[in-house]
Amino acid sequence: MNNQNLHRGILVLLIVFVAFLIKPAKAIDLEQYYKEDLTQVDKANIVLFNVLQGIDMLQTLEIANNDAYYEKNPILGKHPSETAVVTYFIARGFAHYHATKMIPLKYRNIWHTYNVVYNYDVIRDNHNLGIRINF
């Protein structure tokens, strides 16, 4: 199996995982794993995570459409399709939201800090490489 097929397989598994997370499907009852309710700080950090992730997604789409760059994320592969990029980031957003609800309240600040700093670093590194968001 070559790398492109492996990446597609991983992406398909990620899509299937997200499909099971969607509430109407009731395929997995995640509520049984939820800890304390989300606080206002949690909600603000989830929004911040998704804003940063949206910027990262737009940068990744620029990479996908520009042969001068390649993607380093092994799940997406070096030259992902736009569909793969958007699907990956949507799945990541759902997974982050549900993981946040599963993490006990006393550990959520560590979780939020790590995710915000990590996403910011990725965006900054992409920008330093010359990757710009074009509309």
Residue frames as qw, qx, qy, qz and C-alpha x, y, z in Angstrom:
[[0.000, 0.892, 0.452, 0.000, 0.00, 0.00, 0.00],
 [0.431, 0.378, -0.036, 0.818, 1.52, 3.33, -1.01],
 [0.163, -0.196, -0.439, 0.862, 1.45, 6.44, 1.19],
 [0.315, -0.065, -0.208, -0.924, -1.39, 8.07, -0.72],
 [0.623, -0.276, -0.646, -0.343, -3.66, 5.06, -0.21],
 [0.468, -0.253, -0.670, 0.518, -2.65, 4.88, 3.44],
 [0.005, 0.093, 0.209, -0.974, -3.55, 8.55, 3.91],
 [0.485, -0.158, -0.410, -0.756, -6.88, 8.05, 2.17],
 [0.608, -0.271, -0.746, 0.004, -7.58, 5.07, 4.41],
 [0.296, -0.232, -0.540, 0.753, -6.83, 7.09, 7.52],
 [0.207, 0.004, -0.054, -0.977, -9.03, 9.92, 6.24],
 [0.573, -0.236, -0.604, -0.500, -11.91, 7.51, 5.59],
 [0.531, -0.307, -0.718, 0.329, -11.55, 6.13, 9.14],
 [0.112, -0.148, -0.312, 0.932, -11.59, 9.68, 10.50],
 [0.390, -0.110, -0.310, -0.860, -14.76, 10.45, 8.53],
 [0.616, -0.292, -0.709, -0.179, -16.41, 7.28, 9.83],
 [0.389, -0.234, -0.613, 0.647, -15.40, 8.21, 13.39],
 [0.111, 0.067, 0.102, -0.986, -16.97, 11.66, 13.02],
 [0.501, -0.198, -0.552, -0.636, -20.11, 10.13, 11.54],
 [0.567, -0.338, -0.737, 0.146, -20.50, 8.12, 14.75],
 [0.243, -0.182, -0.428, 0.851, -20.15, 11.28, 16.83],
 [0.238, -0.228, -0.274, -0.904, -23.08, 13.04, 15.21],
 [0.332, -0.036, 0.621, -0.709, -25.88, 13.20, 17.79],
 [0.750, 0.162, -0.008, -0.641, -28.86, 12.06, 15.65],
 [0.625, 0.291, -0.711, -0.140, -27.06, 8.87, 14.67],
 [0.724, -0.503, 0.290, -0.373, -26.89, 7.78, 18.33],
 [0.833, 0.292, -0.463, 0.080, -24.19, 5.32, 17.24],
 [0.554, -0.008, -0.565, 0.611, -22.07, 6.13, 20.30],
 [0.370, -0.863, -0.303, -0.165, -23.58, 7.69, 23.38],
 [0.492, 0.382, -0.336, 0.706, -20.72, 10.04, 24.27],
 [0.367, -0.698, 0.047, -0.613, -22.70, 11.71, 27.03],
 [0.897, -0.410, -0.165, 0.022, -21.87, 8.82, 29.32],
 [0.759, 0.039, -0.136, 0.636, -18.23, 9.93, 29.13],
 [0.075, 0.747, 0.018, 0.660, -18.85, 13.63, 29.67],
 [0.421, -0.181, -0.569, 0.683, -17.49, 15.07, 32.88],
 [0.021, -0.594, -0.405, 0.695, -18.57, 18.45, 34.23],
 [0.410, 0.831, 0.376, 0.005, -20.56, 20.88, 32.08],
 [0.538, 0.380, 0.090, 0.747, -18.64, 23.28, 29.87],
 [0.248, -0.676, -0.275, 0.636, -17.80, 26.58, 31.54],
 [0.328, 0.927, 0.073, -0.168, -17.82, 29.97, 29.80],
 [0.189, -0.729, 0.585, 0.301, -14.00, 29.72, 29.68],
 [0.554, 0.013, 0.805, 0.211, -14.29, 26.30, 28.00],
 [0.510, 0.716, 0.477, -0.018, -16.72, 27.67, 25.43],
 [0.126, 0.943, -0.195, -0.238, -14.47, 30.67, 24.70],
 [0.322, -0.539, 0.725, 0.283, -11.46, 28.38, 24.28],
 [0.601, 0.291, 0.732, 0.132, -13.38, 26.06, 21.96],
 [0.408, 0.886, 0.199, -0.090, -14.27, 29.08, 19.80],
 [0.079, -0.854, 0.452, 0.247, -10.63, 30.28, 19.87],
 [0.545, -0.197, 0.782, 0.229, -9.44, 26.78, 18.92],
 [0.581, 0.528, 0.611, 0.104, -11.82, 26.71, 15.96],
 [0.242, 0.952, -0.049, -0.179, -10.84, 30.20, 14.78],
 [0.222, -0.681, 0.648, 0.260, -7.17, 29.21, 14.84],
 [0.577, 0.061, 0.800, 0.152, -8.02, 25.91, 13.21],
 [0.525, 0.769, 0.353, -0.096, -9.94, 27.78, 10.50],
 [0.109, 0.896, -0.364, -0.230, -6.85, 29.85, 9.73],
 [0.400, -0.386, 0.810, 0.188, -4.75, 26.67, 9.67],
 [0.638, 0.395, 0.661, 0.007, -7.29, 25.09, 7.31],
 [0.427, 0.890, 0.055, -0.153, -7.09, 28.06, 4.93],
 [0.089, -0.756, 0.613, 0.211, -3.30, 27.85, 4.99],
 [0.539, -0.099, 0.830, 0.098, -3.49, 24.12, 4.33],
 [0.623, 0.650, 0.428, -0.076, -5.78, 24.77, 1.37],
 [0.222, 0.905, -0.304, -0.199, -3.13, 27.17, 0.03],
 [0.326, -0.481, 0.799, 0.153, -0.55, 24.39, 0.43],
 [0.646, 0.249, 0.721, -0.031, -2.86, 21.92, -1.32],
 [0.551, 0.783, 0.288, -0.013, -3.21, 24.28, -4.29],
 [0.135, 0.921, -0.362, -0.046, 0.44, 25.33, -4.54],
 [0.949, 0.172, -0.196, 0.178, 3.16, 22.98, -5.79],
 [0.272, 0.674, -0.441, 0.527, 5.84, 25.13, -4.12],
 [0.371, -0.435, 0.593, -0.567, 4.77, 23.78, -0.70],
 [0.585, -0.090, -0.791, -0.156, 3.90, 20.41, 0.76],
 [0.666, -0.575, 0.018, -0.475, 1.84, 19.40, 3.78],
 [0.162, 0.436, -0.821, 0.332, 3.70, 17.83, 6.71],
 [0.664, -0.145, 0.464, -0.568, 0.64, 16.30, 8.37],
 [0.052, -0.188, 0.955, 0.224, 0.94, 12.55, 7.67],
 [0.415, 0.416, 0.742, -0.323, -2.82, 12.08, 7.85],
 [0.459, 0.764, 0.113, -0.439, -3.39, 14.46, 4.94],
 [0.799, 0.224, 0.347, 0.438, -0.30, 13.57, 2.92],
 [0.399, -0.248, 0.179, 0.864, 2.00, 15.95, 1.05],
 [0.146, 0.022, -0.370, -0.917, -0.54, 17.11, -1.53],
 [0.215, 0.367, 0.844, -0.327, -4.07, 16.63, -0.14],
 [0.018, 0.523, 0.608, 0.597, -7.25, 17.41, -2.01],
 [0.208, -0.340, 0.128, -0.908, -9.41, 20.32, -0.89],
 [0.766, -0.343, -0.330, -0.431, -12.09, 17.84, 0.18],
 [0.773, -0.125, -0.515, 0.349, -9.61, 15.95, 2.35],
 [0.243, 0.205, -0.339, 0.885, -8.44, 19.18, 3.98],
 [0.437, -0.349, -0.016, -0.829, -11.94, 20.44, 4.79],
 [0.839, -0.268, -0.421, -0.218, -13.10, 17.02, 6.00],
 [0.647, 0.013, -0.531, 0.546, -10.05, 16.67, 8.24],
 [0.067, 0.207, -0.316, 0.923, -10.57, 20.04, 9.90],
 [0.627, -0.340, -0.169, -0.681, -14.29, 19.50, 10.42],
 [0.849, -0.195, -0.489, 0.038, -13.58, 16.10, 12.01],
 [0.483, 0.105, -0.474, 0.729, -10.90, 17.69, 14.18],
 [0.236, -0.345, 0.119, -0.901, -13.33, 20.35, 15.37],
 [0.798, -0.326, -0.270, -0.430, -15.93, 17.76, 16.39],
 [0.807, -0.064, -0.497, 0.313, -13.30, 15.61, 18.09],
 [0.251, 0.253, -0.387, 0.850, -11.90, 18.59, 20.02],
 [0.477, -0.392, -0.006, -0.787, -15.36, 19.60, 21.25],
 [0.885, -0.276, -0.294, -0.233, -16.23, 16.12, 22.48],
 [0.699, 0.075, -0.487, 0.519, -12.79, 15.54, 24.00],
 [0.010, -0.392, 0.291, -0.873, -13.15, 18.81, 25.91],
 [0.682, -0.382, -0.045, -0.622, -16.42, 17.61, 27.41],
 [0.921, -0.122, -0.368, 0.038, -14.78, 14.32, 28.45],
 [0.495, 0.283, -0.470, 0.674, -11.80, 15.92, 30.20],
 [0.435, -0.657, -0.523, 0.325, -12.32, 16.63, 33.90],
 [0.019, 0.977, 0.145, 0.157, -12.66, 20.35, 34.64],
 [0.514, -0.783, 0.229, 0.266, -9.41, 20.55, 36.62],
 [0.621, -0.159, 0.535, 0.551, -7.38, 19.49, 33.53],
 [0.486, 0.747, 0.435, 0.132, -9.16, 21.56, 30.89],
 [0.008, -0.957, 0.164, 0.238, -6.89, 24.61, 31.22],
 [0.447, -0.429, 0.681, 0.390, -3.91, 22.42, 30.26],
 [0.544, 0.396, 0.708, 0.215, -5.91, 21.03, 27.33],
 [0.290, 0.922, 0.254, -0.041, -6.94, 24.48, 26.10],
 [0.191, -0.855, 0.356, 0.325, -3.47, 25.97, 26.51],
 [0.529, -0.195, 0.729, 0.390, -1.81, 23.15, 24.62],
 [0.498, 0.543, 0.641, 0.216, -4.28, 23.29, 21.71],
 [0.161, 0.974, 0.117, -0.112, -4.22, 27.08, 21.36],
 [0.276, -0.756, 0.480, 0.349, -0.41, 27.29, 21.56],
 [0.573, -0.012, 0.745, 0.342, 0.03, 24.37, 19.16],
 [0.459, 0.708, 0.515, 0.155, -2.36, 25.83, 16.57],
 [0.015, 0.976, -0.077, -0.202, -0.80, 29.27, 16.89],
 [0.430, -0.547, 0.602, 0.392, 2.68, 27.79, 16.35],
 [0.572, 0.278, 0.703, 0.318, 1.53, 25.95, 13.23],
 [0.302, 0.898, 0.318, 0.037, -0.02, 29.13, 11.80],
 [0.175, -0.907, 0.277, 0.265, 3.08, 31.18, 12.63],
 [0.536, -0.299, 0.681, 0.399, 5.42, 28.58, 11.10],
 [0.527, 0.538, 0.607, 0.255, 3.32, 28.45, 7.93],
 [0.136, 0.982, 0.114, -0.069, 3.34, 32.25, 7.73],
 [0.344, -0.753, 0.447, 0.339, 7.12, 32.33, 8.20],
 [0.583, 0.024, 0.710, 0.394, 7.43, 29.91, 5.26],
 [0.065, 0.183, -0.385, -0.902, 5.54, 32.42, 3.11],
 [0.054, -0.417, -0.880, -0.221, 2.16, 30.73, 3.10],
 [0.185, 0.093, 0.159, -0.965, -0.53, 33.35, 2.85],
 [0.324, 0.484, 0.785, -0.212, -4.31, 33.09, 2.81],
 [0.065, 0.108, -0.409, -0.904, -5.70, 34.26, -0.50],
 [0.440, 0.453, 0.641, -0.437, -9.37, 34.79, -1.24]]
